[in-house]
Each structure stands twice: as structure tokens, then as C-alpha cells.
């Protein structure tokens, strides 16, 4: 059996060929339908919290983790992902890189391997878009962004598919990165402003996205001041123990939604809270909206989506890329388990 290999360049070609809006909207809709479809089945429950290793400072810092998910029909998805905060400057690489593999549930064969950079960024933007569609005001139009790196692009993209954005305020410790953000977001006609402080970026915003590489123990990345009463915050940068982006006071008085409860308590913003302080999961919001599509009361209060990113999202995102790869013929097929195969000895060939 051949294994389909999708390189970084292949995933980039798929986005260019199929269209960035088409793929983003597909990921949003598959996530919505996927969460709804797994309510009465093991579904998301087959997605344990990610696990791995925290890398010491002298070895480059960051984390390397694995994220598994199992589906009876499409097999097991396993993403190995690393967060390396020095990658941009030291290696000219994204801070988040990895691979997503798909295994046949019948025989265990590796059916596909895909670079995770673009699918991870898009599925994270899709989750933010979906959560914000439930928790932000329908007329939200001002977005504050703290952290203007790679992830911020797909965050804004996802939001632009759900809201009529007209103003984006960006802050980054690297001012040039903030200045270049508009050029990297051709999918929106919103005006971009360079915020001189984090407080300026969030002041009066309807939606805020935090996507930073703040070191563990050094948050929050903005102060609890000048926040709109109806502000919805998407925090995507808390991804290891001790690393948080939001003020404790904001978390304590917000309506808190998470993607994966156990993971959020371990390494998300919710690591400073207790389980009882979590108000809902993203799946809860999807189910509620399926029976009552009217805007919820939470759109008028301070709310937080603690987006740690979990393997169910990667499983669905990989489906999107594999389906479009099949339609377009993009990718290479390589026989990894090639024959003839010795069934009873690793050293001898069959007669």
C-alpha cells in the first residue's frame, strides 16, 4: 500500500488552488458538524489530552508533544507537534511545526503523512471563528490582536468569515511584525492600526485574540483595563504549564469556554482555575446553537475561549487536506511497507 505524503509546499499549493476561504470555511463547518455528530458517541472522548516533553532552556526551550485521535471509519490520526519560541530568529522556521499521520484502523498501515504547519494554523483559526460566532456579538467589527506572528493571520481570517470586520488593532513586541500584518491578510478590507501598547490594542475591541510566545510565568500579556463589557477573548497561546496570557481577574469574572477540559486545566488559561469554574465546552455551544440559533446571552458579557487545540480538530483538518489532495492529485505516494514481506522473520524474504 502506498502512503500519501503532503509536504509543506503541497499544503500551500492546495490552499492556493482550492482557495483560502474555501478551506477555512470547510474546516469551520466540519468542526461544527463533527462536534455535533459526536455528542452521543465516544467521539471527542477518544481524544486524550496531548502529552510529551518540556524542553529545557539549554536545549532550546519549548515543547514537543503528541496528539492522538481515533475514528472507526477513517482510522487513527496522530499529530506530533513542537512549539519552539526561538525558531523564527534562530532557525528561520515557524514557532509551531510538526507532522500529522493517518493510520488504517484495520491493519495499522500508515496511509498518509502531512506537514502540520498550515493545517494547524487553519484549524486553530477555524476553532476561534466557531467559538466567536457563539460568544461575540453578531455585529462585532473591531478586533484587537496581541501577537502578530503566523497564527494571527489565520485567526483574523477565520473571524473575517463570520464577522464584518472594519478595524484591526495589532500589537507585537516586534513592531515590524505588526506593521506587516495587513500585507499578510489579503482576505480582509479592514483597516489595520499599529498599537503602541497591549492596552491600546484591546481597548474598546469587540473581539481580542492573544497569540503570543510569552514565556511561562511572565504573563499576562495585557492589563485588565478599558475592556468592553461585551468583549470576547480568544486565547490560543497558552500551550504549556505555567504559560498564560490573560489576567487572572479577567478569567475569574468571564464566561469561560474551552475546547478540551482536561487539556485546558493542565496547560491552557484554565490552569489558574478549577474545573467548576469552566462554564462550557465548544461542543456544548454547538449543541445549544443547533436547537436555538438565536444569539446567546453570553454575547453581552465578558467571555473567554481557552483554545488549547486538540487532536479532534487535527483529525478533521487532515480530512479536509486529504480530500482536496485526492481531488487535485497533489502529493506523492510512497510505498513505505513495500514487499516482499517476511511474515515470520525480519531477516528473511519469503520463498
C-alpha positions as CSV (number, residue, x, y, z in Angstrom):
1,X,0.0,0.0,0.0
2,X,1.2,3.5,-0.8
3,X,1.5,6.3,1.8
4,X,0.4,9.7,0.6
5,X,3.0,12.4,1.6
6,X,1.9,16.0,1.7
7,X,4.8,18.4,2.2
8,X,4.6,22.0,3.4
9,X,4.7,23.0,-0.3
10,X,1.9,20.6,-1.1
11,X,-0.4,22.1,1.6
12,X,0.5,25.6,0.4
13,X,-0.4,24.6,-3.2
14,X,-3.7,23.2,-2.0
15,X,-4.6,26.4,-0.3
16,X,-3.7,28.4,-3.4
17,X,-5.5,26.1,-5.8
18,X,-8.7,25.4,-3.8
19,X,-8.8,28.9,-2.2
20,X,-8.1,30.0,1.3
21,X,-11.7,30.9,2.0
22,X,-13.0,27.6,0.8
23,X,-10.6,25.6,3.0
24,X,-11.2,27.8,6.1
25,X,-15.0,27.6,5.7
26,X,-14.8,23.9,5.1
27,X,-12.7,23.5,8.3
28,X,-15.2,25.6,10.3
29,X,-18.2,23.6,9.0
30,X,-16.6,20.2,9.5
31,X,-15.7,21.2,13.1
32,X,-19.2,22.3,13.8
33,X,-20.7,19.1,12.3
34,X,-18.1,16.9,13.8
35,X,-18.8,18.2,17.3
36,X,-22.5,17.9,16.8
37,X,-22.2,14.3,15.4
38,X,-20.1,13.0,18.3
39,X,-22.4,14.1,21.2
40,X,-23.9,10.7,21.7
41,X,-20.9,8.6,20.7
42,X,-17.3,8.2,22.1
43,X,-16.2,10.9,19.6
44,X,-14.3,13.6,21.4
45,X,-13.9,11.3,24.3
46,X,-11.4,9.3,22.1
47,X,-9.2,12.3,22.2
48,X,-6.9,12.2,25.3
49,X,-5.0,15.3,26.4
50,X,-1.8,15.7,24.5
51,X,1.4,14.6,26.2
52,X,5.1,15.0,25.6
53,X,8.2,16.8,26.8
54,X,9.0,20.3,28.0
55,X,12.4,21.2,26.6
56,X,15.0,22.7,29.0
57,X,16.3,26.2,28.3
58,X,19.8,25.0,27.5
59,X,18.3,22.6,24.9
60,X,16.4,25.2,23.1
61,X,13.2,25.5,25.3
62,X,9.7,24.9,24.2
63,X,7.7,21.6,24.0
64,X,7.3,18.6,21.8
65,X,4.1,16.7,22.1
66,X,1.9,14.0,20.5
67,X,-1.8,14.3,20.0
68,X,-3.8,11.2,19.0
69,X,-7.4,10.7,17.9
70,X,-9.2,7.6,16.8
71,X,-12.1,7.2,14.4
72,X,-13.6,3.8,13.5
73,X,-14.1,4.7,9.8
74,X,-11.1,6.9,8.9
75,X,-8.6,5.5,11.3
76,X,-6.2,7.0,13.8
77,X,-4.7,10.4,13.5
78,X,-1.5,11.2,15.3
79,X,0.0,14.7,15.3
80,X,3.5,15.3,16.7
81,X,3.9,19.0,17.2
82,X,6.6,21.2,18.6
83,X,6.4,24.8,20.0
84,X,9.9,26.4,19.7
85,X,9.8,30.1,20.6
86,X,13.3,30.7,19.2
87,X,12.6,29.2,15.8
88,X,11.9,32.4,14.0
89,X,15.2,34.1,14.9
90,X,17.5,31.1,15.4
91,X,16.4,28.8,12.5
92,X,14.1,30.8,10.2
93,X,11.3,28.4,10.9
94,X,7.8,28.8,12.3
95,X,7.5,28.5,16.1
96,X,4.9,25.7,15.7
97,X,5.9,22.8,13.4
98,X,5.2,19.1,13.2
99,X,3.5,16.3,11.2
100,X,0.1,14.7,11.1
101,X,-0.1,11.0,10.3
102,X,-3.2,8.8,9.5
103,X,-3.2,5.1,10.2
104,X,-5.5,2.5,8.8
105,X,-7.6,1.1,11.7
106,X,-7.9,-2.3,10.0
107,X,-4.3,-3.2,9.6
108,X,-2.3,-0.3,11.2
109,X,-0.6,0.8,8.0
110,X,0.5,4.4,7.6
111,X,-1.9,5.8,4.9
112,X,-0.9,9.5,5.0
113,X,1.7,11.9,6.4
114,X,1.2,15.7,6.2
115,X,3.2,18.6,7.3
116,X,1.3,20.2,10.1
117,X,2.2,23.9,9.8
118,X,-0.6,25.1,7.6
119,X,-3.4,22.7,8.7
120,X,-2.6,23.5,12.4
121,X,-2.9,27.3,11.7
122,X,-6.1,26.9,9.7
123,X,-7.8,24.6,12.2
124,X,-6.9,26.9,15.1
125,X,-8.4,29.8,13.2
126,X,-11.5,27.7,12.4
127,X,-12.0,27.0,16.1
128,X,-11.7,30.6,17.0
129,X,-14.2,31.5,14.3
130,X,-16.7,28.9,15.5
131,X,-16.4,29.9,19.2
132,X,-16.6,33.6,18.4
133,X,-19.8,33.0,16.3
134,X,-21.4,31.9,19.6
135,X,-19.8,34.2,22.1
136,X,-19.1,37.5,20.3
137,X,-21.8,40.0,19.3
138,X,-23.1,39.4,15.8
139,X,-22.2,43.0,14.9
140,X,-18.6,42.8,16.3
141,X,-16.3,44.7,14.0
142,X,-13.3,45.8,16.0
143,X,-10.6,43.1,16.7
144,X,-7.6,43.5,18.9
145,X,-4.6,41.2,18.2
146,X,-1.7,40.7,20.6
147,X,1.0,38.7,18.9
148,X,1.2,39.3,15.1
149,X,3.0,36.1,14.0
150,X,1.9,33.3,11.7
151,X,-1.1,32.2,13.9
152,X,-2.6,35.7,13.9
153,X,-3.1,35.6,10.1
154,X,-5.5,32.6,10.3
155,X,-7.1,33.9,13.4
156,X,-8.1,37.1,11.6
157,X,-9.0,35.0,8.5
158,X,-11.4,32.8,10.5
159,X,-13.0,35.8,12.1
160,X,-13.4,37.6,8.8
161,X,-15.6,34.7,7.5
162,X,-18.0,35.2,10.4
163,X,-18.0,39.0,11.1
164,X,-18.0,42.2,9.1
165,X,-14.6,43.4,10.4
166,X,-13.7,47.0,9.7
167,X,-10.9,47.7,12.2
168,X,-8.0,45.6,13.5
169,X,-5.5,46.8,16.1
170,X,-2.3,44.8,16.3
171,X,0.4,44.8,18.9
172,X,3.6,42.7,18.9
173,X,6.8,43.1,20.8
174,X,8.3,43.2,17.3
175,X,6.8,46.4,15.8
176,X,7.8,45.4,12.2
177,X,5.7,42.2,12.6
178,X,2.7,44.3,13.5
179,X,3.3,46.6,10.5
180,X,3.4,43.7,8.1
181,X,0.2,42.1,9.3
182,X,-2.1,43.9,6.9
183,X,0.0,42.8,3.9
184,X,-0.2,39.2,5.2
185,X,-4.1,39.4,5.4
186,X,-5.3,40.0,1.8
187,X,-8.6,38.3,2.6
188,X,-10.0,41.3,4.5
189,X,-10.6,45.0,3.7
190,X,-10.5,46.0,7.4
191,X,-8.2,48.9,8.3
192,X,-5.1,48.0,10.3
193,X,-3.6,50.1,13.1
194,X,-0.3,49.6,14.8
195,X,-1.0,49.7,18.6
196,X,1.9,51.0,20.7
197,X,0.8,49.1,23.8
198,X,-1.2,45.9,24.5
199,X,-3.7,48.1,26.3
200,X,-4.3,50.2,23.2
201,X,-4.8,47.0,21.2
202,X,-7.6,45.7,23.4
203,X,-9.3,49.0,24.5
204,X,-12.8,49.1,23.2
205,X,-12.4,46.0,21.0
206,X,-15.3,43.6,20.4
207,X,-13.1,40.6,20.0
208,X,-9.5,40.0,21.1
209,X,-7.1,37.4,20.0
210,X,-3.9,36.6,22.0
211,X,-1.4,34.6,20.1
212,X,1.9,35.1,21.8
213,X,5.1,33.3,22.6
214,X,5.2,34.7,26.2
215,X,7.4,32.7,28.4
216,X,5.9,30.7,31.3
217,X,5.4,32.8,34.4
218,X,5.7,36.1,32.6
219,X,2.0,36.7,31.6
220,X,-0.4,38.4,31.4
221,X,0.1,40.0,28.0
222,X,-2.4,42.8,28.6
223,X,-3.8,44.6,31.7
224,X,-7.4,44.3,32.9
225,X,-8.4,47.8,32.0
226,X,-10.5,49.6,29.3
227,X,-12.2,46.3,28.3
228,X,-15.6,46.4,26.7
229,X,-18.3,44.8,28.8
230,X,-19.2,42.5,25.9
231,X,-15.6,41.7,24.9
232,X,-15.0,38.2,23.7
233,X,-11.4,36.9,24.0
234,X,-9.8,34.0,22.1
235,X,-6.6,32.9,23.9
236,X,-4.6,30.5,21.8
237,X,-1.1,31.0,23.1
238,X,-1.4,29.2,26.5
239,X,0.0,25.8,25.5
240,X,2.3,24.6,28.3
241,X,2.2,24.5,32.1
242,X,2.9,27.9,33.6
243,X,2.3,29.8,30.3
244,X,-0.8,32.0,30.4
245,X,-1.8,35.2,28.5
246,X,-4.8,36.6,30.4
247,X,-5.1,38.4,33.7
248,X,-6.4,36.2,36.5
249,X,-9.1,38.8,37.2
250,X,-10.4,38.5,33.6
251,X,-10.6,34.7,33.8
252,X,-12.3,34.8,37.2
253,X,-15.2,37.1,36.0
254,X,-15.6,35.8,32.5
255,X,-17.9,33.2,30.9
256,X,-15.2,30.6,30.1
257,X,-15.5,28.1,27.3
258,X,-12.8,25.5,26.5
259,X,-12.1,23.1,23.6
260,X,-10.8,20.3,25.8
261,X,-11.5,20.4,29.5
262,X,-8.6,18.3,30.8
263,X,-6.1,19.9,28.5
264,X,-7.2,23.4,29.4
265,X,-6.8,22.7,33.1
266,X,-3.4,21.3,32.5
267,X,-1.8,23.8,30.2
268,X,-4.4,26.4,29.0
269,X,-5.6,29.6,30.6
270,X,-7.8,27.4,32.9
271,X,-4.7,26.1,34.7
272,X,-5.3,29.0,37.1
273,X,-8.9,28.0,37.6
274,X,-10.7,24.9,38.9
275,X,-12.9,22.6,36.8
276,X,-16.1,24.0,38.4
277,X,-15.1,27.5,37.0
278,X,-15.4,26.3,33.4
279,X,-18.8,27.2,32.0
280,X,-19.0,25.3,28.8
281,X,-17.1,23.4,26.1
282,X,-17.1,24.3,22.4
283,X,-19.2,21.2,21.9
284,X,-21.8,22.5,24.4
285,X,-22.1,25.7,22.4
286,X,-22.5,23.9,19.1
287,X,-25.3,21.7,20.6
288,X,-27.1,24.6,22.1
289,X,-27.0,26.6,18.9
290,X,-28.4,23.6,16.9
291,X,-31.6,23.8,18.9
292,X,-31.8,27.6,19.4
293,X,-29.9,29.6,16.8
294,X,-30.6,33.0,18.4
295,X,-27.6,34.8,19.8
296,X,-26.9,33.6,23.4
297,X,-26.9,35.8,26.5
298,X,-23.1,35.3,26.6
299,X,-22.6,37.7,23.7
300,X,-23.3,40.6,26.1
301,X,-20.8,39.7,28.8
302,X,-17.1,39.2,29.0
303,X,-16.2,35.8,27.7
304,X,-13.1,33.7,27.0
305,X,-12.4,30.8,24.6
306,X,-9.5,28.9,26.0
307,X,-8.2,27.3,22.8
308,X,-5.5,24.8,23.5
309,X,-6.0,22.9,20.2
310,X,-6.9,19.2,20.4
311,X,-6.5,16.3,18.1
312,X,-10.1,16.0,17.0
313,X,-9.5,19.4,15.2
314,X,-6.4,18.0,13.6
315,X,-8.2,14.8,12.5
316,X,-10.9,16.9,10.8
317,X,-8.4,19.3,9.3
318,X,-6.4,16.4,7.9
319,X,-9.6,15.1,6.3
320,X,-10.0,18.4,4.5
321,X,-6.5,18.4,3.1
322,X,-6.6,14.7,2.2
323,X,-9.9,15.1,0.4
324,X,-8.7,18.1,-1.6
325,X,-5.4,16.3,-2.3
326,X,-7.4,13.4,-3.8
327,X,-9.5,15.8,-5.9
328,X,-6.4,17.6,-7.3
329,X,-3.8,14.9,-7.4
330,X,-1.4,16.9,-5.2
331,X,1.1,14.9,-3.1
332,X,3.5,12.0,-3.5
333,X,2.6,8.3,-3.0
334,X,5.5,6.3,-1.5
335,X,5.4,2.6,-0.6
336,X,6.9,2.5,2.9
337,X,5.8,-1.0,3.8
338,X,7.0,-2.4,0.5
339,X,7.4,-6.1,-0.4
340,X,8.1,-8.9,-0.5
341,X,7.4,-9.1,3.3
342,X,8.7,-11.8,5.5
343,X,5.8,-12.6,7.8
344,X,7.7,-14.8,10.3
345,X,11.2,-13.4,10.3
346,X,12.5,-9.8,10.0
347,X,15.7,-11.1,8.3
348,X,14.4,-13.5,5.7
349,X,12.5,-12.9,2.5
350,X,9.5,-15.2,1.7
351,X,10.3,-18.2,-0.5
